[in-house]
Amino acid sequence: MIKTIEIIGKQVESKTGNKFVAYKAVMKDGAKIQCKFRKECGNPKFMRGYIDVESTDCNISHSSDYPTLWVSKFTNEREYQHKDEVADLF
């Protein structure tokens, strides 16, 4: 079963000065959880968008203080389309 997941990326810098993009995944209820991608999968091209993931290619880890969505492979990515018109928002 293919799931479409909204992701939001943010450029951050570690204490040692390394820069990277930290991702959050938006769940159905609007809550955001940390999202990480396996090295062989690669990162999405967009800072905000949608990815399609087979349900067998992702899992949620509860081994730290906050849950983390791990993605091992995504099939499609689309950039978030910003809505400028008020009529489109409501």
N, C-alpha and C positions, 0 to 999 in steps of 0.2 A: 504494500500500500504506500503510495507516494504522499508525503506531507509537504505542504508549503509553509516555510518558516520565514517570518520577518526578522531581519537582522539589522543592528545598528552598530557601526564601528566608530571608534574614537581614537585619535592619535595620542599616545601617552609616552612618557619617558620614565625609565627605571631609575633607581637610585644611582646606578653606575653610569648613566647617560645613554643607555641603549634606547632607541626609539622603535616602537612597534604599534600595531593597531590592536586594541582590545575590543572584542565584540560582545554584544548582548543579543539574546534571542527574546522575542516578545511572545509570551504564551497566550492562549485563548482568552484568559481573563484580564489581559493587559499587563500582567506582572512581567518583569524582565529578569532573566537569569543569565549568568555568564555563559558564553558560547566559545568553544575552542575547536580548532580544526587540526586534524592529524597532518603531519608533514607531507605524507604522500598525497594528500587531498589538495593541499594548497589553500590559500585564502581567497575569498571573493574579490572581484575587481572593484566593487562599489563600497562606499562607506555606509550607505543605507540602501536596503533593497530586500529582495525575496530570493530564497533558494529552495529548490525542490530536492527533497531527500527521501530515499527509500527508508521505510521504518526499520529495516534491518541494518541500515548504515549509520544509525545514530543511537545514542543512549544517554541517560542522565545519571551522573555520578553524584552520590551523596557522601563521599568520603571526606569532604572538607566542611567548613562552617556553612557554606552556601552551595546550593546545587549547581552543577555545571553540565551543560549540554555538550557532548563530544560528537563531532561529525567526522566520519571516516571517508565519506564520498558524497558529493552532491552532483545532480545531473544537469541542472539548469539554474541560471541566475538572471535576475531582472532588477534594474535600478528602480528605486522608489520614485513614483510620479507625484510631484508636489501639486496640490490643488490650490490655485490662486483665487478662484471665484468663490464667494460666500455661498452661492447656490449649490456648489458641489460639496460643501462641507456639511450642510444641514439638510 
